Amino acid sequence: MTDSVKLTVTEMKCGGCEKTVTDKLMAEDGVLKVMASHTENEVEVEFDGNVIEEDDIIDCIENAGFTVQD
């Protein structure tokens, strides 16, 4: 089961921030694809909902030092 979520993520200021978010998420089991944009303040994630949940994705981003807005 492939799910996707588009999140508003603040504090990404450059391509390095995008890479940090992408690398951290891709290291998680169940994450299939990540598209991060600091100019749009968005992170879109495709994931296997049987392996990882949206809350885990949010926790991963926040543990990397960024804020996910509701």
matplotlib code that plots the C-alpha trace (Angstrom):
import matplotlib.pyplot as plt

x = [0.0, 1.6, 0.6, 1.7, 1.7, 2.6, 3.9, 4.6, 8.1, 9.7, 13.4, 14.7, 16.9, 18.9, 19.6, 21.6, 18.6, 16.6, 19.3, 19.3, 15.6, 15.7, 18.6, 17.0, 13.7, 15.2, 17.0, 13.7, 12.2, 9.1, 10.0, 9.9, 10.4, 11.1, 10.7, 11.8, 11.7, 13.0, 11.6, 8.1, 8.5, 7.2, 8.2, 6.3, 6.8, 5.7, 5.7, 4.5, 1.7, 2.1, 5.7, 5.8, 3.1, 2.7, 3.5, 6.8, 7.7, 6.8, 9.0, 11.9, 11.7, 11.5, 14.3, 16.4, 15.8, 12.9, 9.3, 6.3, 3.3, -0.3]
y = [0.0, 3.2, 6.4, 10.0, 13.1, 16.7, 18.6, 22.2, 22.3, 25.6, 26.4, 24.8, 27.6, 26.0, 22.9, 21.5, 21.6, 19.7, 17.1, 16.7, 16.1, 13.8, 11.7, 11.4, 10.3, 7.9, 6.1, 5.2, 1.8, 2.2, 5.6, 5.2, 8.7, 12.2, 15.6, 18.5, 22.2, 25.0, 27.6, 26.2, 25.1, 21.7, 18.1, 15.4, 11.8, 8.6, 5.7, 2.2, 2.7, -0.9, -0.1, 3.6, 6.1, 9.8, 10.6, 8.8, 10.8, 14.1, 12.9, 12.2, 15.7, 17.4, 15.3, 16.6, 20.1, 21.4, 22.3, 20.6, 23.0, 21.7]
z = [0.0, -1.2, 0.6, 0.1, 2.3, 1.5, 4.6, 5.2, 6.7, 7.9, 8.6, 5.4, 4.0, 1.2, -0.9, 2.0, 4.2, 1.5, 1.3, 5.1, 5.2, 2.2, 3.6, 7.0, 5.5, 3.0, 5.8, 7.3, 6.5, 4.3, 2.8, -1.0, -2.4, -1.0, -2.7, -0.6, -1.6, 0.6, -1.7, -1.3, 2.3, 1.3, 1.7, -0.2, 0.9, -0.8, 1.7, 2.5, 5.0, 6.2, 7.4, 8.5, 9.5, 8.9, 12.5, 12.2, 9.1, 11.0, 14.0, 11.6, 10.1, 13.5, 14.9, 12.0, 13.3, 11.2, 12.1, 10.5, 10.5, 10.9]

ax = plt.figure().add_subplot(projection="3d")
ax.plot(x, y, z, "-o")
ax.set_aspect("equal")
plt.show()
